Amino acid sequence: MNAIIYLEGGASGPDSKTLTIRCQQAFHQLLDSMGFKGRKPRLKACGGRASVFEDFCTAHRTNRSEYIAMWIDSEEPMTDIEAAWKHLAEVTTVAAWQRPKGAEDEQVLFMTTCMESWIVADVATLRAHYGKELNENSLPAPNDLEKRSRKDVQSRLETATKNCKNAYAKGKRSFEILEKLQPSTLRQQLPSFARIERILQEKL
């Protein structure tokens, strides 16, 4: 199957090309670690959520024979991780974010509530990446991570790494960690990650 996934990530401005490439590389590496090497989809980093949705809708309208998906932050905790379009309707105030005709819930892959939830879930990788300067006591508890607000998770990660020479920041540094994450750990801690694995096993 020829499949494509549109990613929330990358950036606009002078560093846009570099960050777009790093974003796609990080997700490719993560997919390799998940066991999809040799059957990965094409990945396109689109920058912000609006661009992701626009590209997804265009592809969905013009080619229904492929698996077409978008991989984005849920931004808020989810009451039902399988009801992707219902969640988007509830948390997105922009009227344009309506479920396209024929779109399925399996075409929306969520990082719940954000990429940082995945990063803090894998403490062993954080420890190896940041070293002894990492303040693990500032990290959120690993249980029920997907019920925490993204602002809380992001703030705690920034606090935990503030004394590290490579302190956490969105962009290049976030992708450096993303590509090192261990799927086995994420699968155990994050139901939405396990959902993504299940969907991709079925679709790819």
Secondary structure, 3 states (H helix, E strand, C coil): CCEEEEECECCCCCCHHHHHHHHHHHHHHHHHHCCCCCCCCEEEECECHHHHHHHHHHHHHHCCCCEEEEEEECCCCCCCCCCHHHHHHHHCCCCCCCCCCCCCHHHEEEECCCHHHHHHHCHHHHHHHHHHHCCHHHCCCCCCHHHCCHHHHHHHHHHHHCCCCCCCCCCHHHHHHHCCCCHHHHHHHCHHHHHHHHHHHHHC
